[in-house]
């Protein structure tokens, strides 16, 4: 039986009944209100600045590349995901690197990681390339936590996070929370401003604010369960 993607089962709304989520959301909302909105503005500007300044290649030639997936549309990659895959291929052509493709299934077909691997093979990625797929995750935090497990001892070495510019601030914040030494690499050559991009940046800034404030609050009050969820 074919199973379609459901945001209430597979997406962020699956946490709707989680009291830790509501706790951290409440604290974050209070912080925004008490700051007169300045805290959210700070996170938005920081998110936009990182998205605009993100480089197109990692600092080291031997850095492992972590490619973040994106939900497939009928087993096809969209323009954002195609740009991420193309960036990884360009970097691999410059210097052979270890590739870790991230992204699980949002239906009964291909996983996001498998779709990326298929595209890379079509580009010409050799069969002997050092590439691994992480296809058990449904969100960015799970992507990185599972990637850390797959990397094993290599998780202590620097990694490069490859994704769309608007997505990189969240990726970096989560990677640092999980103890990874991470740099960011942008899929797109430059940030192209549009109404849609502003909405995405606003959502990403809100997510980063929630993660940052919620984590700090959990550490302040010694709430071990909440801290462990992002470490």
TORTIVEX-276377 format. One line per field, with one value per residue (C-alpha): residue in three letters; y, z, x. Coordinates in Angstrom, 1 decimal. Example, Ala and Ser with C-alpha at 12.3 -4.5 7.8 and 13.67 -1.06 7.14 Angstrom:
# residues 2
res	(ALA; SER)
Y	(-4.5; -1.1)
Z	(7.8; 7.1)
X	(12.3; 13.7)
# end
This chain:
# residues 231
res	(UNK; UNK; UNK; UNK; UNK; UNK; UNK; UNK; UNK; UNK; UNK; UNK; UNK; UNK; UNK; UNK; UNK; UNK; UNK; UNK; UNK; UNK; UNK; UNK; UNK; UNK; UNK; UNK; UNK; UNK; UNK; UNK; UNK; UNK; UNK; UNK; UNK; UNK; UNK; UNK; UNK; UNK; UNK; UNK; UNK; UNK; UNK; UNK; UNK; UNK; UNK; UNK; UNK; UNK; UNK; UNK; UNK; UNK; UNK; UNK; UNK; UNK; UNK; UNK; UNK; UNK; UNK; UNK; UNK; UNK; UNK; UNK; UNK; UNK; UNK; UNK; UNK; UNK; UNK; UNK; UNK; UNK; UNK; UNK; UNK; UNK; UNK; UNK; UNK; UNK; UNK; UNK; UNK; UNK; UNK; UNK; UNK; UNK; UNK; UNK; UNK; UNK; UNK; UNK; UNK; UNK; UNK; UNK; UNK; UNK; UNK; UNK; UNK; UNK; UNK; UNK; UNK; UNK; UNK; UNK; UNK; UNK; UNK; UNK; UNK; UNK; UNK; UNK; UNK; UNK; UNK; UNK; UNK; UNK; UNK; UNK; UNK; UNK; UNK; UNK; UNK; UNK; UNK; UNK; UNK; UNK; UNK; UNK; UNK; UNK; UNK; UNK; UNK; UNK; UNK; UNK; UNK; UNK; UNK; UNK; UNK; UNK; UNK; UNK; UNK; UNK; UNK; UNK; UNK; UNK; UNK; UNK; UNK; UNK; UNK; UNK; UNK; UNK; UNK; UNK; UNK; UNK; UNK; UNK; UNK; UNK; UNK; UNK; UNK; UNK; UNK; UNK; UNK; UNK; UNK; UNK; UNK; UNK; UNK; UNK; UNK; UNK; UNK; UNK; UNK; UNK; UNK; UNK; UNK; UNK; UNK; UNK; UNK; UNK; UNK; UNK; UNK; UNK; UNK; UNK; UNK; UNK; UNK; UNK; UNK; UNK; UNK; UNK; UNK; UNK; UNK)
Y	(0.0; 3.4; 5.8; 9.5; 12.2; 13.6; 16.7; 15.5; 12.1; 12.9; 16.7; 19.2; 19.1; 15.6; 17.4; 19.2; 17.3; 17.5; 19.4; 20.2; 21.8; 24.0; 24.8; 26.0; 27.8; 29.7; 30.8; 31.9; 33.8; 35.5; 36.6; 38.1; 40.0; 41.2; 42.5; 44.4; 42.2; 43.2; 39.7; 38.3; 41.1; 40.2; 36.6; 37.6; 39.9; 37.2; 34.6; 36.8; 37.8; 34.2; 33.2; 36.1; 35.5; 31.7; 30.6; 28.2; 25.8; 24.5; 25.6; 22.2; 19.9; 16.8; 18.0; 15.6; 17.0; 16.7; 17.2; 18.1; 16.6; 18.2; 16.7; 15.1; 16.0; 12.7; 11.2; 14.2; 16.8; 20.5; 23.4; 24.0; 20.4; 20.2; 23.2; 21.5; 18.3; 20.3; 22.1; 18.8; 17.5; 20.6; 20.3; 16.6; 17.3; 19.8; 17.4; 13.8; 14.0; 11.8; 12.4; 11.9; 12.3; 13.1; 12.6; 9.9; 9.0; 11.2; 8.5; 5.0; 5.8; 7.0; 8.5; 12.0; 10.6; 7.9; 10.6; 12.6; 9.6; 8.8; 12.4; 12.2; 8.9; 10.5; 13.4; 10.8; 10.0; 6.9; 3.7; 3.7; 7.1; 7.3; 8.0; 7.1; 7.6; 8.5; 7.8; 7.3; 10.9; 13.3; 16.6; 18.6; 17.6; 14.0; 14.4; 15.6; 13.3; 10.3; 11.7; 12.0; 8.3; 7.3; 9.4; 7.6; 8.7; 11.0; 13.1; 14.9; 16.2; 19.3; 18.8; 21.0; 21.5; 21.9; 23.3; 26.2; 29.6; 30.2; 26.8; 27.1; 29.1; 26.4; 23.7; 25.4; 26.1; 22.5; 21.1; 23.2; 22.1; 18.5; 19.2; 19.0; 21.2; 22.5; 25.1; 26.0; 25.8; 27.5; 25.7; 28.9; 31.3; 34.2; 35.2; 36.3; 38.5; 37.9; 37.9; 34.1; 34.3; 36.8; 34.4; 31.6; 33.7; 34.8; 31.2; 30.1; 33.0; 32.0; 28.4; 29.5; 31.8; 29.0; 26.6; 29.0; 30.5; 27.1; 25.5; 28.3; 28.2; 24.4; 24.6; 27.5; 25.6; 22.2; 20.5; 17.6; 16.0; 19.2; 19.7; 16.1; 16.6; 19.0; 17.6)
Z	(0.0; -1.0; 1.9; 1.1; 3.0; 5.9; 7.9; 11.0; 10.8; 9.1; 9.2; 12.0; 13.0; 14.4; 17.5; 18.2; 21.4; 22.7; 26.0; 25.6; 22.3; 23.8; 26.7; 24.5; 22.2; 25.1; 26.5; 23.0; 22.4; 25.8; 25.0; 21.7; 23.4; 26.2; 23.7; 21.8; 18.7; 18.6; 19.4; 16.4; 14.2; 15.4; 14.3; 11.0; 10.2; 11.3; 9.2; 6.1; 6.5; 6.8; 3.8; 1.7; 2.7; 2.6; 0.5; -2.5; -1.3; 2.0; 3.6; 3.2; 0.1; 2.3; 4.1; 4.1; 2.3; 4.0; 1.4; 2.9; 1.1; 0.3; 0.0; -3.4; -5.7; -7.2; -6.8; -8.6; -7.2; -7.3; -8.4; -4.8; -4.4; -7.9; -7.1; -3.9; -5.9; -8.6; -6.1; -4.5; -8.0; -8.8; -5.6; -6.1; -9.6; -8.1; -5.5; -4.7; -1.3; 1.0; 0.4; 2.9; 1.4; 3.9; 3.6; 4.2; 2.5; 2.5; 0.7; -0.5; -3.3; -3.3; -0.3; -0.7; -0.3; -3.0; -5.4; -4.9; -5.5; -8.7; -9.9; -9.1; -10.9; -13.9; -13.7; -13.8; -10.1; -10.3; -8.7; -6.4; -5.0; -1.2; -0.8; 1.9; 2.2; 5.4; 4.6; 8.0; 8.9; 8.4; 9.4; 9.7; 13.3; 12.5; 9.4; 11.4; 14.4; 12.0; 10.1; 13.3; 13.9; 10.4; 10.6; 13.7; 14.7; 11.7; 13.3; 15.2; 11.9; 10.1; 7.8; 5.2; 5.2; 1.6; 1.2; -0.1; 1.3; 3.3; 5.0; 6.0; 9.2; 10.7; 9.5; 11.1; 14.4; 14.7; 13.7; 16.4; 19.0; 18.1; 18.6; 14.9; 13.5; 10.5; 7.8; 5.3; 1.5; -0.5; -3.4; -5.3; -6.6; -4.9; -2.9; -5.2; -3.2; -3.7; -1.7; -1.4; -0.1; 2.5; 3.8; 3.9; 5.7; 8.2; 8.9; 9.2; 11.6; 13.7; 13.9; 14.8; 17.5; 19.0; 18.9; 20.4; 23.1; 24.0; 24.4; 26.5; 28.7; 29.1; 30.2; 32.6; 34.4; 34.2; 32.0; 30.9; 28.6; 26.6; 26.3; 25.1; 22.3; 20.5; 21.6)
X	(0.0; 1.4; 1.9; 1.8; 3.6; 1.6; 2.9; 1.0; 2.9; 6.2; 6.6; 7.2; 3.5; 4.2; 5.5; 2.2; 1.5; 5.0; 5.1; 8.9; 8.1; 5.4; 7.6; 10.5; 8.1; 6.5; 9.8; 11.0; 7.8; 8.1; 11.7; 10.5; 7.7; 9.9; 12.5; 9.9; 10.6; 14.3; 15.4; 13.6; 15.0; 18.5; 18.0; 16.5; 19.5; 21.9; 20.2; 20.1; 23.7; 25.0; 22.8; 24.3; 27.9; 28.0; 31.0; 30.8; 33.5; 34.8; 38.0; 39.8; 40.1; 39.6; 36.5; 33.6; 30.6; 27.2; 24.4; 21.0; 18.0; 14.7; 11.3; 10.7; 7.9; 6.8; 10.3; 11.7; 14.1; 13.0; 15.2; 16.5; 17.5; 19.0; 21.2; 22.5; 23.3; 25.0; 27.2; 28.3; 29.2; 31.2; 33.1; 33.8; 35.1; 37.6; 38.8; 37.6; 35.9; 33.8; 30.2; 27.4; 23.9; 21.2; 17.4; 14.8; 11.6; 8.4; 6.4; 6.8; 9.3; 12.9; 14.5; 15.9; 19.4; 18.8; 17.4; 20.6; 22.8; 20.9; 21.5; 25.2; 25.5; 23.9; 26.4; 29.2; 30.1; 32.3; 31.2; 34.3; 33.5; 33.4; 29.7; 27.2; 23.4; 21.6; 17.9; 16.3; 15.6; 12.7; 14.1; 17.4; 18.1; 17.7; 19.8; 22.7; 22.3; 22.3; 25.2; 27.2; 26.6; 27.6; 30.8; 31.9; 35.4; 35.5; 32.8; 35.6; 37.0; 35.6; 32.6; 31.0; 27.2; 25.9; 22.4; 20.3; 21.5; 18.3; 18.6; 22.3; 21.9; 19.6; 22.0; 25.0; 23.2; 22.1; 25.5; 27.2; 24.6; 25.5; 29.2; 30.2; 33.0; 31.1; 31.5; 28.7; 28.7; 26.0; 24.3; 23.4; 26.1; 24.5; 21.4; 18.6; 16.1; 12.4; 9.2; 9.4; 13.0; 12.1; 9.3; 11.8; 14.4; 11.8; 10.8; 14.4; 15.1; 12.2; 13.3; 16.9; 15.6; 13.4; 16.3; 18.8; 16.6; 15.0; 18.4; 19.8; 16.7; 16.9; 20.5; 19.7; 17.0; 18.8; 16.2; 18.3; 15.6; 15.2; 19.0; 19.5; 17.1; 19.4; 22.8)
# end
